[in-house]
Amino acid sequence: MNDAIVAAKEPAVLTLEPGTYYWCACGRSKNQPFCDGSHEGTGIDPVVFEVTRPKQEALCQCKRTGTPPYCDGSHKEL
């Protein structure tokens, strides 16, 4: 994911409801941390993930995580 743009140097901590989500992996979305289709032509696809029960998650916005879509603290190295 080296071509991804750093959207923010902190995670987005959100309470997610059950459903299917599309995490922006390219950093270009105006709807961070979720995909808005801005990746078209970049060769970087969003990460699809499921939430089965309401829960709070820290979603990566630096796009350098080793555990997409979840923050692993990689932003601290930027």
MDAnalysis code that builds the backbone (N, CA, C; Angstrom):
import MDAnalysis as mda
import numpy as np

u = mda.Universe.empty(234, n_residues=78, atom_resindex=np.repeat(np.arange(78), 3), trajectory=True)
u.add_TopologyAttr("name", ["N", "CA", "C"] * 78)
u.add_TopologyAttr("resid", np.arange(1, 79))
u.add_TopologyAttr("resname", ["MET", "ASN", "ASP", "ALA", "ILE", "VAL", "ALA", "ALA", "LYS", "GLU", "PRO", "ALA", "VAL", "LEU", "THR", "LEU", "GLU", "PRO", "GLY", "THR", "TYR", "TYR", "TRP", "CYS", "ALA", "CYS", "GLY", "ARG", "SER", "LYS", "ASN", "GLN", "PRO", "PHE", "CYS", "ASP", "GLY", "SER", "HIS", "GLU", "GLY", "THR", "GLY", "ILE", "ASP", "PRO", "VAL", "VAL", "PHE", "GLU", "VAL", "THR", "ARG", "PRO", "LYS", "GLN", "GLU", "ALA", "LEU", "CYS", "GLN", "CYS", "LYS", "ARG", "THR", "GLY", "THR", "PRO", "PRO", "TYR", "CYS", "ASP", "GLY", "SER", "HIS", "LYS", "GLU", "LEU"])
u.atoms.positions = np.array([
    [0.816, -1.199, 0.000],
    [0.000, 0.000, 0.000],
    [0.856, 1.258, 0.000],
    [2.041, 1.201, -0.516],
    [2.942, 2.342, -0.486],
    [2.429, 3.533, -1.277],
    [1.559, 3.330, -2.254],
    [1.041, 4.432, -3.055],
    [-0.168, 5.107, -2.410],
    [-0.596, 4.590, -1.284],
    [-1.758, 5.156, -0.615],
    [-1.400, 6.501, 0.024],
    [-2.351, 7.402, 0.019],
    [-2.197, 8.720, 0.626],
    [-2.568, 8.624, 2.103],
    [-1.785, 9.271, 2.952],
    [-2.111, 9.322, 4.375],
    [-3.274, 10.292, 4.543],
    [-4.415, 9.779, 4.951],
    [-5.597, 10.622, 5.134],
    [-5.544, 11.349, 6.478],
    [-4.990, 10.691, 7.502],
    [-4.840, 11.284, 8.834],
    [-3.836, 10.449, 9.615],
    [-3.205, 11.074, 10.594],
    [-2.221, 10.383, 11.420],
    [-2.818, 9.952, 12.751],
    [-4.079, 9.559, 12.697],
    [-4.792, 9.033, 13.859],
    [-5.924, 8.160, 13.357],
    [-6.341, 7.177, 14.154],
    [-7.442, 6.327, 13.705],
    [-8.782, 7.046, 13.830],
    [-9.752, 6.545, 13.109],
    [-11.143, 6.992, 13.266],
    [-11.788, 6.008, 14.224],
    [-12.133, 6.463, 15.406],
    [-12.765, 5.594, 16.397],
    [-14.272, 5.785, 16.268],
    [-14.940, 4.717, 15.821],
    [-16.358, 4.782, 15.491],
    [-17.120, 3.618, 16.100],
    [-18.374, 3.845, 16.427],
    [-19.261, 2.756, 16.800],
    [-19.976, 2.315, 15.533],
    [-19.725, 1.092, 15.128],
    [-20.278, 0.560, 13.882],
    [-21.458, -0.349, 14.175],
    [-22.483, -0.199, 13.392],
    [-23.664, -1.055, 13.467],
    [-23.438, -2.272, 12.564],
    [-24.174, -3.355, 12.773],
    [-24.028, -4.523, 11.917],
    [-24.230, -4.165, 10.438],
    [-23.388, -4.734, 9.596],
    [-23.495, -4.495, 8.166],
    [-22.181, -4.718, 7.455],
    [-22.166, -4.420, 6.165],
    [-20.983, -4.532, 5.324],
    [-20.412, -3.147, 5.121],
    [-19.102, -3.024, 5.295],
    [-18.416, -1.741, 5.163],
    [-17.286, -1.864, 4.151],
    [-16.957, -0.745, 3.527],
    [-15.873, -0.672, 2.548],
    [-14.878, 0.369, 3.032],
    [-13.752, -0.102, 3.549],
    [-12.709, 0.766, 4.088],
    [-11.832, 1.303, 2.962],
    [-11.631, 2.589, 2.948],
    [-10.778, 3.224, 1.945],
    [-9.325, 2.820, 2.181],
    [-8.707, 2.189, 1.201],
    [-7.313, 1.780, 1.297],
    [-6.376, 2.728, 0.555],
    [-6.937, 3.591, -0.295],
    [-6.093, 4.477, -1.113],
    [-5.829, 5.831, -0.462],
    [-6.689, 6.233, 0.479],
    [-6.530, 7.516, 1.149],
    [-7.153, 8.691, 0.421],
    [-7.789, 8.445, -0.719],
    [-8.335, 9.537, -1.528],
    [-9.796, 9.879, -1.232],
    [-10.492, 9.007, -0.515],
    [-11.908, 9.206, -0.239],
    [-12.155, 10.480, 0.562],
    [-13.215, 11.177, 0.231],
    [-13.648, 12.347, 0.996],
    [-14.533, 11.916, 2.164],
    [-14.795, 10.607, 2.259],
    [-15.662, 10.042, 3.294],
    [-14.853, 9.121, 4.220],
    [-13.657, 9.530, 4.599],
    [-12.774, 8.704, 5.420],
    [-13.468, 8.278, 6.706],
    [-13.235, 7.050, 7.131],
    [-12.320, 6.052, 6.595],
    [-12.961, 5.122, 5.568],
    [-14.123, 5.507, 5.065],
    [-14.851, 4.651, 4.141],
    [-14.649, 5.061, 2.692],
    [-14.826, 4.106, 1.797],
    [-14.629, 4.304, 0.364],
    [-15.761, 5.142, -0.244],
    [-15.389, 6.053, -1.146],
    [-16.385, 6.807, -1.921],
    [-16.176, 6.625, -3.422],
    [-15.314, 5.660, -3.795],
    [-15.059, 5.386, -5.210],
    [-13.874, 6.139, -5.785],
    [-13.208, 6.955, -4.988],
    [-12.074, 7.756, -5.478],
    [-10.862, 6.926, -5.867],
    [-10.859, 5.654, -5.535],
    [-9.731, 4.778, -5.861],
    [-9.685, 4.391, -7.340],
    [-10.740, 4.659, -8.080],
    [-10.790, 4.251, -9.491],
    [-9.517, 4.679, -10.227],
    [-8.881, 3.723, -10.862],
    [-7.681, 3.986, -11.637],
    [-6.387, 3.938, -10.840],
    [-6.464, 3.732, -9.529],
    [-5.252, 3.711, -8.702],
    [-4.644, 2.323, -8.583],
    [-5.448, 1.285, -8.824],
    [-4.984, -0.080, -8.606],
    [-5.090, -0.501, -7.154],
    [-5.661, 0.364, -6.317],
    [-5.860, 0.057, -4.897],
    [-7.356, -0.090, -4.661],
    [-7.759, -1.262, -4.190],
    [-9.175, -1.529, -3.952],
    [-9.517, -1.375, -2.474],
    [-10.764, -1.022, -2.177],
    [-11.177, -0.929, -0.777],
    [-11.181, -2.308, -0.128],
    [-11.114, -2.310, 1.187],
    [-11.191, -3.548, 1.965],
    [-12.623, -3.694, 2.459],
    [-13.237, -4.811, 2.106],
    [-14.610, -5.095, 2.526],
    [-14.548, -5.843, 3.854],
    [-15.333, -5.374, 4.830],
    [-15.388, -6.083, 6.108],
    [-16.802, -6.061, 6.664],
    [-17.087, -7.062, 7.485],
    [-18.423, -7.248, 8.064],
    [-18.388, -6.958, 9.555],
    [-19.442, -6.365, 10.025],
    [-19.656, -6.172, 11.455],
    [-20.931, -6.938, 11.791],
    [-20.860, -7.830, 12.777],
    [-22.003, -8.678, 13.103],
    [-22.792, -8.189, 14.315],
    [-22.186, -7.327, 15.113],
    [-22.883, -6.748, 16.256],
    [-22.349, -5.339, 16.476],
    [-23.125, -4.459, 17.062],
    [-22.631, -3.098, 17.287],
    [-21.363, -3.128, 18.142],
    [-20.341, -2.411, 17.691],
    [-19.120, -2.331, 18.492],
    [-18.279, -1.147, 18.052],
    [-17.437, -0.722, 18.971],
    [-16.537, 0.395, 18.687],
    [-15.248, -0.162, 18.087],
    [-14.792, 0.471, 17.013],
    [-13.568, 0.057, 16.330],
    [-12.701, 1.275, 16.047],
    [-11.400, 1.058, 16.009],
    [-10.445, 2.084, 15.594],
    [-10.000, 1.717, 14.184],
    [-10.480, 2.480, 13.201],
    [-10.167, 2.202, 11.800],
    [-8.996, 3.064, 11.353],
    [-8.066, 2.439, 10.663],
    [-6.857, 3.115, 10.202],
    [-7.188, 4.221, 9.200],
    [-6.506, 5.346, 9.352],
    [-6.621, 6.429, 8.377],
    [-5.268, 6.780, 7.762],
    [-4.181, 6.211, 8.299],
    [-2.863, 6.493, 7.715],
    [-2.577, 5.570, 6.530],
    [-3.340, 4.504, 6.421],
    [-3.257, 3.530, 5.320],
    [-1.971, 2.720, 5.342],
    [-1.298, 2.660, 6.489],
    [-0.053, 1.897, 6.624],
    [-0.204, 0.691, 7.552],
    [-1.400, 0.468, 8.064],
    [-1.634, -0.626, 9.000],
    [-1.300, -1.985, 8.402],
    [-0.872, -2.880, 9.248],
    [-0.643, -4.261, 8.839],
    [-1.875, -5.119, 9.048],
    [-2.927, -4.510, 9.607],
    [-4.161, -5.233, 9.914],
    [-5.381, -4.492, 9.368],
    [-5.410, -4.205, 8.066],
    [-6.516, -3.422, 7.519],
    [-7.861, -4.111, 7.727],
    [-8.872, -3.385, 8.076],
    [-9.008, -1.939, 8.137],
    [-8.687, -1.342, 9.514],
    [-8.217, -2.195, 10.428],
    [-8.059, -1.781, 11.814],
    [-6.705, -1.128, 12.072],
    [-6.695, -0.129, 12.930],
    [-5.469, 0.569, 13.303],
    [-4.554, -0.363, 14.097],
    [-3.270, -0.367, 13.756],
    [-2.275, -1.134, 14.520],
    [-1.198, -0.220, 15.105],
    [-1.430, 1.095, 15.052],
    [-0.479, 2.059, 15.596],
    [0.589, 2.518, 14.625],
    [0.500, 2.080, 13.367],
    [1.514, 2.459, 12.369],
    [1.627, 3.970, 12.194],
    [0.557, 4.707, 12.456],
    [0.587, 6.162, 12.294],
    [1.604, 6.821, 13.219],
    [1.972, 6.150, 14.293],
    [2.947, 6.711, 15.238],
    [4.349, 6.778, 14.646],
    [4.576, 6.041, 13.553],
    [5.884, 6.020, 12.902],
    [6.000, 7.033, 11.771],
    [4.941, 7.763, 11.486],
    [4.940, 8.718, 10.373],
    [5.467, 10.076, 10.792],
])
